[in-house]
Structures are given as structure tokens and as C-alpha cells.
Amino acid sequence: MTFDPNIYRQRRVRLLEKMQRGIAVIPTAEEVARNGDTHYVYRHDSSFYYLTGFAEPEAVLVLVAGRSDDSPPQSLLFCREKNPEREIWDGYRTGPDAAREQFGFDAAWPIAQLDEKLTELLGNQPALFYPIGGDAAWDQRILKLRGAVQAKVRSGIRAPDEIRDVRALLHEMRLIKDAHELGIMRRAAAVSAQAHRRAMRFTRPGQFEYEVEAELLHEFCRHGSRHPAYPSIVAGGANACVLHYVGNNAQLKEGDLLLIDAGCEVEGYAADITRTFPVNGKFSAAQKDLYEIVLAAQSAAIAAASPGQTWDAPHNAALRVLAQGFVDLKLCLGSVDGVLENESYKKYYMHRTSHWLGMDVHDVGDYKVDDNWRTLQPGMTLTVEPGCYIRPADDVPQAFWNIGIRIEDDVAITAQGNEVLSSAVPKKIGEIEELASA
């Protein structure tokens, strides 16, 4: 996809407008050692990338909203210098000059000059915007720089009186996806959907969970996604009752269900899809009963995910369907209202139905505003993922033991209602059995 610096420039302008005054300092993520002299695969900080499109490590974005002398706003980048020797070993570095031109900054300097330049730029700024508490070393560095500016007070130079968390502004911006972002998220969902379909066709009794995981990763890479958005969950049988199971090393058994929670990352944006299907291609009666309840709960939740509804509307819709199903199967006793009130359903369904989705798989943005659930708006993107997880217990029929089911789709709120980005993955029983038996 062709890189368009104007997309990122416009986001910086919007943030500067929201700041109104002062200076923002936004570093990217640090490289992290895995062992010895080997690092984990580098992944940029999401908010830094959202504003820059710059994916290299050792980089900092500085935005200057203006000073009292009415100087114009500035967008500045600090990054690694060109270094032919290091580029032989580690790969291409853009360098400040090319970064300024290619990414649309007003100026760019070597990262080694950051402290010196910041000491100048912080002078007489009324406010400093910074991701407070995001990194202890950076917190100390920022306070030290502010102290260096404060030491110049006798020269008539003042340090910022106010330090504000820039994430309060950034997260609100990232919460509403623009057309460019939604286009990327559709691609991430499409690639992930193909991977899920491949896994359904591949799976057979006797295979190991990691073999199925390999099929997912193969499909991700085959379509240009080098990395999953999060560690894939490939959980057969009882392992599906562990919500964040990532062992992926058990052998798949005849008669078990397989729960796959997996999504790829495309251009910094995540997909997050879960499907549950029979290892042998055929649901048992008990599995079918539970699956139909979860599927109905998801349908109700998706129907409630529309503009004007509150954040908790999909969750409440799913809960009522699940509670009714648990009562019908005698897994919960009493009325549906009673089960919801005493929360006895939590024995089988203990997580919420949705989370924000975007550059982070659990994306940024508050769920409440002034102690009230947020109202859904076009451009917001969330998962819808009800489930049920039934462990062995004396008061549970044995036919239901060790069944874990979750059905998850990625849903974008639109002006007309919603768009299910991951709809290409089958979830009706007949469609699943046909594909899993192929």
C-alpha cells in the first residue's frame, strides 16, 4: 500500500489543535533483549506510529503548539542517523534528512541531540504533554530535562508549569477510526478469516495444537502479515476452558471441540477472531446445544452494537440470551432475571462481551465517560465475543464437561448500524461441519 504522509500530518495537526498550547513529547517503543545479543522482533509504539507512520526504533516525536510570541506550530522528529556500517548488520535507516522529506515533518534531528534540543524547546512553554507513567526511565528523563530548564529561571526562562498526560487526547482520537484505518482493518480481518478457514479444513483428531497454529501463521505470512496481533490460542477440549491458554502443545482428541482465538496484524492494526468447531467435523448433541446458545447470544449482541446504544448494550443482550440458555439446560437454577441478579451465570461465563479493537488488540479509549457507559458512534470498532466454559462439577451433567466455546467477530459501528469485518469465517453449525469435514 502506498504510504501517504498527509494522513499522519493531519493527525498531528488535530492533536496540536487539541493541545491548544504547549509542547508534546511522544517516544516510540524501546527495543527489548530476548536473550544474549538477540532482540525480540521490534514493534513500534502504537500512538507514536499513529502520528508518524515511522516504524524505526530510537525515535521521538515532538509537537510544539506555539509559544507566547505566536510562532507557528511545529512537528519535529528525532531519529537515528544514517550509519553505513550498522546498516550492513541491521538494515536500512531512514536518517533525519530523508525522514523529514518522506514523512512530512517540519524538521528532523539525530536522536543524540534530543536532550539538548528539548532543553531549548521546553523553555517558556506553558504545558508539557507526555505519556506519564508509560516508562519509568522516560519519566525520570523528562523530569531531569524540566529541571534543567527550571535552572535557567534567572535568565528569564521558565519551565512548563503543567505536565499533562498526552494519552488523554490521543486515545480519544484513536477511538474513532477513519476510512484509512478501517480499510486496513478490513484487510487484517480478511487475512485472519482465511487463516481460520484453513485451520478448520486442516484439523483432524491426532494432530497437535501447534500443528494447527502453524497453519494459521502460514496463512498470515502468505498474505503479507508477518506477525500475529497476539499469541494465538489453539485450545482443544478442556484447554478451551482456560481463557488465555497459549500452551498449544496438546494432542487433539476424537469428540473434542477446538477453540481458536487468532488474528493477524496488518500495517499496525489487529484482527481478533474466535471460532470453535469439532475436531472430527461433527458436533455432539451436548456441544450443539451449548454452541447454539453462544451463537444466539452473539447475534443478539451484534444487533445491539449500533450508534446511539451504550457500550454495555451488546454485553447485556448477550447475557440475557446466555442466562436463558443456562436455565433451559438446568446449568443455572431459577428465573433468568434471578440468574442475572445473583450472577450465577459467571460460573460459565466470566468475561465481558467486547473490547475496543484497533492498533492494539485491546485498543485504547475509555469505556465510561463521567461514570456513564460511553455511547457508540460511527468509526468505533469493537469485538463481540460471548462464550461459555464448563468445567467438571457435581452439579453439571457429564456430557457438558470440558466444553469451552467462544465466538468472536470484529465489528465496526457505522451510521446505519454496524459492519462485521470478520463475517467471512463460518459460524453456523452446518457451515462449520461442511468446512471442517472437507
C-alpha positions, 0 to 999 in steps of 0.5 A: 500500500502506498504510504501517504504522509498527509494522513499522519500530518493531519493527525498531528495537526488535530492533536496540536489543535487539541493541545491548544498550547504547549509542547508534546513529547511522544517516544516510540517503543524501546527495543527489548533483549530476548536473550544474549545479543538477540532482540525480540522482533521490534514493534513500534509504539502504537500512538507514536506510529499513529502520528508518524507512520515511522516504524524505526526504533530510537525515535521521538516525536515532538509537537510544539503548539506555539509559544507566547510570541505566536510562532507557528506550530511545529512537528519535529522528529528525532531519529537515528542517523544514517550509519553505513556500517550498522546498516550492513548488520541491521538494515536500512535507516531512514536518517533525519534528512530523508525522514523529514522529506518522506514523512512530512515533518517540519524538521528532523534531528539525530536522536543524540541531540534530543536532550539538548534540543528539548532543553531549548524547546521546553523553555517558556512553554506553558504545558508539557504533554507526555505519556506519564507513567508509560516508562519509568526511565522516560519519566525520570528523563523528562523530569531531569530535562524540566529541571534543567530548564527550571535552572535557567529561571534567572535568565528569564526562562521558565519551565512548563508549569503543567505536565499533562498526560498526552494519552488523554487526547490521543486515545480519544482520537484513536477511538474513532477510526477513519476510512484509512484505518478501517480499510486496513482493518478490513484487510487484517480481518480478511487475512485472519478469516482465511487463516481460520478457514484453513485451520478448520479444513486442516484439523483432524483428531491426532494432530497437535495444537501447534500443528494447527497454529502453524497453519494459521501463521502460514496463512498470515505470512502468505498474505503479507502479515508477518506477525500475529496481533497476539499469541494465538490460542489453539485450545482443544477440549478442556484447554478451551476452558482456560481463557488465555491458554497459549500452551498449544502443545496438546494432542487433539482428541476424537469428540473434542471441540477446538477453540481458536482465538487468532488474528493477524496484524496488518500495517499496525492494526489487529484482527481478533477472531474466535471460532470453535468447531469439532475436531472430527467435523461433527458436533455432539448433541451436548456441544450443539446445544451449548454452541447454539446458545453462544451463537444466539447470544452473539447475534443478539449482541451484534444487533445491539452494537449500533450508534446511539446504544451504550457500550454495555448494550451488546454485553447485556443482550448477550447475557440475557440470551446466555442466562436463558440458555443456562436455565433451559439446560438446568446449568443455572437454577431459577428465573433468568432475571434471578440468574442475572441478579445473583450472577450465577451465570459467571460460573460459565461465563466470566468475561465481558462481551467486547473490547475496543479493537484497533492498533492494539488488540485491546485498543485504547479509549475509555469505556465510561465517560463521567461514570456513564457507559460511553455511547457508540458512534460511527468509526468505533470498532469493537469485538463481540465475543460471548462464550461459555466454559464448563468445567467438571462439577457435581452439579453439571451433567457429564456430557457438558464437561470440558466444553469451552466455546467462544465466538468472536467477530470484529465489528465496526459501528457505522451510521446505519448500524454496524459492519462485521469485518470478520463475517467471512469465517463460518459460524453456523453449525452446518457451515462449520461441519461442511468446512471442517469435514472437507 
